[in-house]
Amino acid sequence: MKHYDVVIVGGAVMGSSAAFFLSRNPDFDGSALVIERDPSYLNSSTARTNSCMRQQFSTEVNIRISQFGAEFVSGFSDWMSDPETPEVPVDHFGYMYLAGDEAKAELLRANQKVQESLGAGTVIMSAEEIATAYPFYNVSDIVCGSHNLRDEGWFDSGVVFDWVRRQARNNGVEYRCDEVTGIQCDADRVTAVDLGSGERIACAALVNATGTRAAQTAALAGLDLPVEPRKRFTWIFDAAEPLEKRLPLTIDPSGVHVRSDGGAYMAGCGPDNDMAVEFDDFEMDHDIFEEKVWPVLVNRVPAFERIKVTSRWAGHYAFNYFDHNAVVGPHPQLSNFFFLNGFSGHGMQQSPAMGRGLAELLCYGEYRTLDLSELGYDRIVRGEPFVETAVI
C-alpha cells in the first residue's frame, strides 16, 4: 500500500504496544504500518532491558502508569485473547530505596504518601526494621528505606514484547523493515514519509516511537526533542555465599543498584560521566565494576565479598534530559505528529499504558482511561519541566 491511516516509526516495545492497542480497538477501522529499521531489535532498549517494574515514583501519573503495567502483565492472557498465550513469569521481590541522609529520607517519605494514597503497597522502614527483615544488609549508614513487595520486581519482558507484536500483526497491522529518511509536511500536518528503499508512504498520522533515535526522527519533521542515548551497564554475578532470601532491587545511595536474578544477582549503574553516546556505542567500561560497583556491593551486602561476574552488557536509555519523563502525544503545531519518546529507563514497564493512551488519541483525539496530558510536548515549549524525582 502507498497510504496508511497511521504510520508508526519504530517497532520495539513502544511502537508495537501502540500498534497492539490501536488494532484491538473496535472503533479503529483504518490501516496501520510499523516501520522498523532493525527487526532483530538486537541493540534496542527493549532487548537490553533489565525487565523491572515498580510503583515507587513521585508523581501520580507515573504511579498509575506502572499500576496499569502490573495489571496488564498479571492479566496478560486475557489481553491477548489467544488460547496459546503463556502466563508472564514474574518475581515480586520488590524494590528497596535506601536513604543515606535525612534529605533523601524526607523525599522517600513524601513519595510514599503519594504512593499509598493511590493504593501502592509502599512502606517506610527504619534501619532497624530493614536489618530485621533482611539481615544481610549493612545499614549502619542508612536512615531509612522505602519498600514495596506488591507488584514490584521482575517480569519476563521478552514474552510481553513477543506477544504484543504478534497480536498486533494478527490484528492486521503491517510491519516493514525499512528506515525513514524523510518526513513530508504540508502546513500543519505530516503528509508522508520517505524510506531508505526509495519509496514514499502517505499517512494521516505519524507516531515517533524510535527510542534513542527519537530526536533524529523528530528533526526530519523540523522538530526539536530533548532525547538522547545514555549508556547504562549491567552485570550478572554469582556469590560464593548466596543470600538466605531474595534480594529486593536495592537502590544504594551511591546510585548503584542490585537485585536477585534467579539463582544469581544483577547489578547496574551508569557511567560517572553521564553524557550522550553514539547510537552504536555499546562498549563496556571494564574498570567501573572493580573501582565503583564492587566496593558498593560489599559495603551494602558484606556477603558479596566473594563474587564472580558471569556476564555483562551495556544498553541505552532513551534519556529525556529536559525532565527525565516521557513525552507522549501530538505536537502543538504539527498536529498529526505524535510523540512516544523519552522514557529514560522506564519504557518497558510503561509501555502498556503508553500504547493504550496513544491509541486513544489516534481514535478519539483524547485520553479516555488514564490522562497522560501532563507528559505532553507542550511543557517543553513552555520550558516547564514535569519533574520525576524517583529516577534510577
C-alpha positions in Angstrom: 0.0 0.0 0.0 1.1 3.6 -0.6 -1.1 5.1 2.0 -1.9 4.2 5.7 -4.1 5.9 8.2 -1.3 5.5 10.8 2.4 5.0 10.3 4.4 4.1 13.4 8.1 4.6 13.1 9.9 2.1 15.4 8.7 -1.4 16.1 10.2 -2.1 19.5 8.0 -2.3 22.6 6.6 1.2 22.4 5.7 1.1 18.7 4.3 -2.4 19.0 2.3 -1.5 22.1 0.7 1.4 20.3 0.0 -0.9 17.3 -1.5 -3.6 19.5 -3.9 -1.3 21.4 -4.8 0.6 18.2 -5.6 -2.6 16.3 -7.7 -4.1 19.0 -9.8 -1.0 19.5 -13.2 -1.7 17.9 -13.5 2.0 17.0 -10.4 1.8 14.7 -11.2 0.5 11.3 -8.2 2.0 9.5 -4.8 0.8 8.3 -1.6 0.8 10.3 2.0 0.3 9.3 5.0 -0.2 11.6 8.4 0.7 10.0 11.4 -0.8 11.8 15.0 -0.3 10.7 16.3 -3.4 12.5 13.7 -6.2 13.1 16.3 -8.2 15.1 16.0 -5.4 17.8 19.5 -6.5 18.9 20.6 -3.1 20.2 17.2 -1.7 21.1 16.5 -0.6 24.7 13.7 -3.2 24.6 16.2 -6.0 24.0 18.7 -4.8 26.6 16.2 -4.0 29.4 16.5 -5.4 32.9 12.8 -6.0 32.9 11.8 -4.3 36.1 8.5 -2.9 37.4 7.8 -0.6 40.3 5.1 1.8 41.6 7.7 3.8 43.6 7.5 7.0 41.6 6.9 10.6 42.9 4.1 11.7 40.6 0.6 10.4 40.4 0.6 9.8 36.6 3.8 7.7 36.7 2.4 5.6 39.6 -0.8 5.0 37.7 1.1 4.2 34.5 3.0 1.5 36.3 -0.1 0.2 38.1 -1.7 -0.4 34.7 1.5 -2.1 33.6 1.3 -4.5 36.5 -2.4 -5.1 35.7 -1.6 -5.8 32.1 1.1 -8.3 32.9 -1.0 -10.1 35.5 -3.9 -10.5 33.1 -1.8 -10.9 30.0 -3.6 -13.9 28.5 -6.9 -12.0 28.8 -5.5 -9.0 26.9 -4.1 -11.2 24.1 -7.4 -13.2 23.6 -5.4 -16.1 22.3 -5.6 -19.6 24.0 -1.9 -20.2 23.2 -0.8 -17.1 25.2 1.5 -18.1 28.0 1.5 -16.6 31.5 4.1 -14.0 32.0 6.7 -15.1 34.6 7.0 -12.5 37.4 9.0 -12.3 40.7 7.8 -9.8 43.2 10.9 -9.4 45.2 10.2 -5.7 45.5 12.2 -2.5 45.4 14.2 -1.1 48.3 15.2 2.6 48.0 17.8 3.4 50.7 18.3 6.9 52.2 21.7 7.7 53.4 20.8 11.2 54.8 17.8 13.0 56.2 17.1 14.9 53.0 16.8 11.7 51.0 14.7 10.2 53.8 12.3 13.1 53.6 11.9 12.6 49.9 11.2 8.9 50.3 8.6 9.7 53.0 6.9 12.3 50.8 6.8 9.9 47.8 5.5 7.1 50.0 2.5 9.2 51.0 1.6 9.8 47.3 2.1 6.1 46.5 0.0 4.9 49.5 -2.8 7.4 48.6 -3.0 5.6 45.2 -3.1 2.1 46.6 0.5 1.1 46.2 1.9 -1.1 49.0 4.9 1.0 49.8 6.1 1.3 53.4 8.9 3.3 55.1 11.2 1.1 57.1 13.7 2.2 59.7 17.2 0.9 59.5 16.4 -1.5 62.4 13.4 -2.8 60.6 15.4 -3.3 57.4 18.0 -5.2 59.3 15.4 -7.5 60.9 13.7 -8.2 57.6 16.9 -8.6 55.6 19.8 -9.4 57.9 22.3 -9.5 55.0 22.2 -5.7 54.6 24.7 -3.4 56.3 22.5 -0.4 57.4 25.0 1.4 59.6 24.9 4.4 57.3 21.2 4.2 56.4 18.5 6.5 57.8 15.5 4.5 56.3 14.3 2.7 53.3 11.2 2.7 51.0 10.0 -0.8 50.3 7.1 -2.5 48.4 6.5 -6.2 47.8 3.3 -5.8 45.8 3.6 -5.6 42.0 7.2 -4.7 42.1 10.2 -6.6 40.9 10.9 -8.5 37.7 8.7 -9.7 34.8 9.6 -11.6 31.6 9.5 -8.6 29.2 10.6 -10.9 26.3 7.2 -12.7 26.5 5.3 -9.5 26.7 7.1 -7.9 23.7 6.9 -11.0 21.5 3.2 -11.5 22.1 2.2 -7.8 21.8 4.0 -7.6 18.5 2.5 -10.9 17.3 -1.1 -9.9 18.2 -0.7 -6.5 16.5 0.2 -8.4 13.3 -2.6 -10.8 13.8 -5.0 -7.9 14.1 -3.9 -6.6 10.7 -1.0 -4.2 11.5 1.7 -4.5 8.8 5.4 -4.5 9.8 8.0 -3.5 7.3 11.8 -3.5 7.5 13.0 -0.1 6.3 14.3 3.2 7.5 12.5 6.6 7.5 14.9 9.1 5.8 12.5 12.0 5.4 9.1 13.3 6.6 7.0 15.4 4.3 4.8 18.1 5.8 2.2 20.5 4.4 1.5 23.5 6.7 0.5 22.0 10.0 0.3 18.3 9.0 2.6 15.4 8.1 1.6 14.0 4.7 4.1 11.2 4.0 7.4 9.5 5.0 10.3 8.8 2.7 12.0 5.4 3.1 15.6 4.3 2.6 14.2 1.9 -0.1 13.3 5.0 -2.2 9.5 4.7 -1.6 7.2 7.4 -0.3 4.3 6.3 2.0 1.5 8.7 2.6 -0.2 8.8 6.1 -2.9 10.5 8.0 -1.0 10.3 11.3 2.7 9.6 12.2 3.9 8.2 15.5 7.5 8.6 16.6 8.5 5.5 18.6 12.1 5.4 17.6 13.6 5.1 21.1 17.1 6.5 21.4 16.8 7.9 17.8 13.7 9.9 18.6 15.3 13.3 18.3 16.7 12.3 14.9 13.3 11.3 13.7 11.7 14.5 15.1 14.3 16.5 13.3 13.2 15.1 9.9 10.0 17.0 10.5 11.8 20.1 11.7 11.0 19.4 15.4 13.2 19.6 18.5 13.1 16.8 21.1 15.3 16.6 24.2 16.0 12.9 24.0 19.4 11.2 23.6 21.1 7.8 24.1 22.7 7.4 27.5 24.7 4.3 28.4 23.9 2.0 31.3 25.9 -1.0 32.4 24.6 -4.3 33.7 26.5 -7.2 35.4 25.3 -10.7 36.3 27.2 -12.4 39.1 27.3 -15.4 41.3 28.0 -15.2 45.0 30.1 -17.7 47.0 27.8 -17.1 49.9 24.2 -16.9 48.4 21.8 -14.8 50.5 19.2 -16.6 52.5 16.3 -14.8 50.8 15.7 -12.9 47.6 17.3 -9.5 47.3 15.0 -6.7 46.5 16.0 -4.4 43.8 18.1 -2.2 46.1 18.9 1.4 45.1 22.0 2.3 47.1 22.6 6.0 47.9 25.6 5.8 45.6 23.3 5.2 42.6 24.4 1.5 42.2 21.5 -0.9 42.2 21.5 -4.7 42.7 18.8 -7.4 42.9 18.2 -11.1 42.7 18.2 -12.6 39.3 17.0 -16.2 39.6 19.8 -18.0 41.4 22.3 -15.2 40.6 22.4 -11.5 41.1 22.2 -8.4 38.8 23.9 -5.1 39.4 23.8 -1.9 37.4 24.8 1.7 37.2 25.5 4.5 34.7 28.9 6.0 33.9 30.3 8.7 36.2 30.3 11.0 33.2 26.8 10.5 32.1 26.7 12.0 28.6 25.1 11.3 25.3 26.8 8.5 23.3 26.6 7.3 19.7 23.7 5.1 18.7 26.1 2.1 18.1 28.3 2.6 21.2 27.7 -0.4 23.5 31.3 -0.7 24.7 31.6 -1.7 28.3 33.7 0.2 30.8 35.8 -2.6 32.2 37.1 -0.7 35.2 33.9 0.7 36.6 32.9 -2.6 38.3 36.1 -3.0 40.2 36.5 0.6 41.0 32.9 1.6 41.8 30.3 -1.2 41.8 32.0 -4.0 43.7 33.0 -1.7 46.7 29.4 -0.5 46.9 28.1 -4.1 46.8 30.5 -5.3 49.5 29.6 -2.3 51.8 25.9 -2.8 51.4 25.8 -6.6 51.4 29.0 -8.0 53.0 28.3 -11.5 51.8 29.1 -10.2 48.3 32.8 -10.0 49.1 33.4 -13.2 47.1 31.5 -12.9 43.8 32.1 -13.9 40.2 30.8 -11.9 37.2 29.4 -14.3 34.7 28.1 -11.9 32.0 27.9 -8.1 31.4 26.5 -5.8 28.8 25.8 -2.1 28.0 22.4 -0.8 27.0 21.0 2.6 26.2 18.4 4.7 27.9 16.3 6.9 25.6 17.0 9.7 28.0 14.9 12.8 28.3 17.4 15.3 29.6 14.7 18.0 30.0 13.0 16.4 33.0 13.5 12.6 32.8 9.9 11.9 31.9 8.1 10.5 28.9 7.0 12.8 26.0 3.7 11.5 24.6 1.0 13.0 22.4 0.7 15.4 19.5 3.0 18.3 18.6 1.1 21.5 19.2 1.7 22.8 15.7 2.2 19.7 13.6 -1.0 18.2 14.9 -0.8 14.7 13.4 2.8 14.1 14.5 2.6 12.1 17.7 5.5 11.6 20.2 6.0 8.3 22.1 9.5 9.0 23.4 12.0 9.8 26.2 11.2 7.1 28.8 14.6 7.4 30.5 14.8 3.7 31.6 11.1 3.2 32.4 9.9 2.3 29.0 9.3 -1.4 29.3 7.0 -1.1 32.4 5.3 2.0 31.0 4.7 0.6 27.5 1.2 -0.8 28.1 -0.3 2.5 29.4 1.6 4.5 26.8 0.4 2.3 24.0 -3.2 2.4 25.2 -3.1 6.2 25.7 -1.6 6.8 22.2 -4.2 4.6 20.6 -6.9 6.5 22.3 -5.5 9.8 21.0 -5.4 8.4 17.5 -9.0 7.0 17.7 -10.8 9.7 19.7 -8.5 12.7 19.9 -8.4 12.4 23.7 -7.4 10.2 26.6 -10.2 8.0 27.9 -8.7 5.8 30.5 -5.6 7.5 32.0 -4.9 11.2 31.4 -1.3 11.5 30.2 -1.6 15.2 29.2 1.0 16.2 31.9 3.5 14.3 29.7 2.7 16.2 26.6 5.1 18.1 24.4 3.5 21.5 25.5 5.6 21.5 28.7 8.8 21.6 26.6 7.5 24.5 24.6 6.7 26.3 27.8 10.0 25.5 29.4 8.3 23.9 32.4 9.8 20.6 33.4 7.4 18.0 34.9 9.9 16.5 37.3 10.0 12.9 38.5 12.3 12.6 41.5 12.4 8.7 41.7 14.8 8.1 38.8 17.4 5.3 38.8 
